[in-house]
Amino acid sequence: MDKLVKLRYWWFAISLLVIVPGAISLALFGLRLGIDFSGGALWDLQFVERAPGQLDTERIRAIFAAQGFDGAQVQLSDTQFEGRTVAGALVRTRPLSETEPEPQRQNVLDALRAEYGQVTQQSLQTVGATVSAESTRSAIIAVIAACLVILVYLTLAFRRAPHPVRYGVCAILAMMHDVLVVLGVASILGYFIGLEVDALFLTALLTVISFSVHDTIVVFDRIRENLINRRPGELFDDIVNHSIVQTLPRSVNTQLTTFFTLMALLLFGGETIRNLVLILLIGLISGTYSSIFNAAQLLVVWENREWNRWFRRSAPPGPEASTA
C-alpha cells in the first residue's frame, strides 16, 4: 500500500486503456441518440399472437416504409401479455405529421395487424426537432455548468491549503475521465446492443459526476488535513499516499454498498430503468477509480512539476552534449 503513488503512471495507463477504445468508438460510431436528443417517433409495439423470435425486422421495416416512414429502425424485444411472453418491438421513425397524426398512426397499426394479427401499441412518443435540439443544448450546458461550479467550490473550500486551484482542476480532470469512460462505453454498447442516449442517460451521467466529485473531495480533504499536520521533511508524495490509504476503506465500503444495490436493480428491476442502472454502475466503478488513482496522483504530478522531466527527456541534445 505504500507504493500507490509510486505506481501513478501505471494507473494513468490503465485509464487510457479504458478511454481510448471508447474514444475510437465515439469517433467512428458516435452515440446512439434516443428520441429525446434526435427527435422522431418511438413506437412500443406488442405482437400478441407472435412468440419471441417469430418477427422479421426487415418485414416490419417494409410495412412502415409502405406507410411513408422510410428508414425505420426496428429493435425486437420480449414483453409480457396476460402472464405469458410475447414478441415486442421498438420502432423509431420520423415524427408523425402534425396535421394528421391519428390517421397515420392508425394506418400503420392496421398494416401491422393485417400481417401479424393482434398488435397492441404500448406507447408512442414523439419529439420534434426543435425540442430535441434544445435537449442537446441543455445537456451540454449542464455538464459545463457542473465543471465551473465544482472548480469554484473546491477552490474556495481548499483556500487554506497551498495552491487551492490545483484541487479544483484535478477534480475536474478526474470527473472528465469518468465522463469519457461513460460516453465511450455508451458508444460501444450502442453499436453492439443498441443502448440509446436519452434523458435518463443524462440523469445517470450527472449522478456519476456527483459520485466522482464527492469521493474525490473526501480524498482531497484528508490530504489537506495531513498537510496541516505535516512532519518536517515529509514529502508530498508520502502525504498523498498516506491519505489515500486512510480513505481507501471508507471509499470501498461506501461504493460497494451502492454497487450491490445497483446490481440488484440491474438484475431484478424493470426494463425501463435497466440502461439507467447500467450507466450508474459503470460510472460508480470509474468514479471510485479516478478519485483514488487519478485525481490524487495528478496532484503529485503537479506538485513535483514532473512535466519538466518529460520535456528534458524529449528535448534534442544541446551543443555541449554533441561536443561531449
C-alpha positions, -999 to +999 in steps of 0.1 A: +000+000+000+030+023+004+035+023-034+002+035-046+016+069-056+048+054-070+027+035-095+008+065-106+018+062-143+005+026-143-028+039-130-028+066-158-020+038-183-050+017-171-073+047-176-060+052-211-066+016-219-103+021-209-107+055-225-090+050-259-113+022-272-143+043-262-129+074-279-123+054-311-159+041-309-171+077-304-151+089-334-163+060-356-199+053-345-208+082-322-237+078-297-269+061-305-292+091-297-326+084-282-357+102-292-351+130-266-320+142-285-325+131-321-362+138-325-388+115-341-414+090-330-408+059-309-434+031-312-435+005-285-454-024-300-467-057-287-474-086-311-499-106-290-502-136-314-464-140-320-439-157-297-404-142-293-383-150-323-412-150-348-408-115-360-388-103-390-372-068-386-370-063-424-407-071-429-417-047-401-394-020-417-410-026-451-445-022-436-435+012-420-419+022-453-451+014-472-469+039-448-444+067-456-419+060-428-388+052-447-356+042-428-374+030-396-351+014-370-365-018-355-353-033-323-370-066-312-378-073-276-398-097-254-428-084-235-454-097-211-491-101-220-515-117-196-489-137-179-471-150-210-441-138-230-449-125-265-429-107-292-424-070-290-406-043-310-394-008-305-396+011-338-380+046-343-394+067-372-396+102-383-422+123-364-458+119-373-475+145-394-486+175-373-518+179-394-529+142-395-511+123-367-540+100-358-547+087-394-510+080-398-509+061-366-540+041-374-528+032-409-495+018-395-513-003-369-538-016-395-510-027-418-492-044-389-524-062-378-530-074-414-496-091-413-492-102-377-527-104-362-534-086-329-509-058-323-511-035-293-495-001-291-480+002-257-469+038-262-460+063-288-435+091-280-430+120-304-403+146-301-398+174-327-365+186-340-367+219-320-373+201-287-345+176-294-320+204-302-330+222-270-324+189-250-290+185-266-280+221-258-293+218-222-273+186-217-241+203-228-248+234-207-255+212-177-221+195-179-202+227-184-220+244-156-212+214-133-175+218-141-174+255-134-193+252-101-170+224-090-139+244-098-152+274-079-164+254-049-132+234-045-110+265-049-129+282-021-132+250+001-094+244-001-084+281+001-063+274+033-044+247+015-014+255-007-024+261-043-062+256-039-069+259-076-050+226-082-076+207-062-104+220-084-086+214-116-076+179-107-111+171-095-125+182-129-099+162-148-109+131-128-145+139-135-139+143-172-122+109-171-154+094-158-175+113-184-153+099-212-155+064-198-193+066-196-196+081-231-172+056-246-189+026-230-223+040-241-210+043-277-197+007-277-229-007-262-250+015-286-232+000-316-234-037-304-266-039-283-285-007-293-282+012-260-296+047-265-287+080-250-318+096-237-329+119-209-324+091-183-288+087-196-282+124-189-296+119-154-273+090-149-243+110-162-249+139-139-253+115-110-220+099-120-204+133-118-217+138-083-204+103-073-169+111-087-166+146-072-179+136-038-153+107-035-126+130-048-134+156-021-131+130+006-096+121-005-086+157-010-099+167+024-077+141+041-047+153+021-054+189+033-056+177+069-024+157+066-007+187+051-016+208+081+000+182+104+029+177+081+061+165+098+094+182+089+109+168+058+079+147+049+075+145+011+042+155-006+042+121-023+042+103+011+014+126+024-008+118-006-001+081-004-009+081+034-041+100+028-052+075+001-046+046+024-066+063+052-096+069+030-095+037+009-116+015+033-142+042+035-144+046-003-145+009-010-171+002+017-194+031+006-192+023-031-196-015-025-229-008-007-241+013-036-227-013-061-247-042-046-279-021-046-274-011-082-267-048-092-300-058-076-318-032-096-300-042-128-309-079-123-344-076-109-355-041-118-377-033-148-367-028-184-374+009-183-346+016-157-321-010-169-300+014-190-300+040-163-287+015-137-261+001-161-247+036-167-247+043-129-228+011-123-201+020-149-198+055-135-196+043-099-167+020-107-150+047-128-156+074-102-141+053-074-111+045-095-105+081-107-108+096-072-081+073-058-058+066-088-062+097-109-072+128-090-048+124-061-020+112-084-024+143-106-018+165-075+015+147-071+025+152-107+016+189-104+034+194-071+066+178-084+062+195-118+071+163-135+064+176-169+098+194-167+114+159-167+093+148-197+104+178-217+140+174-208+139+138-219+122+146-252+144+177-260+172+172-285+208+173-271+224+207-270+257+217-284+276+207-252+261+172-254+271+170-290+306+181-283+309+156-255 
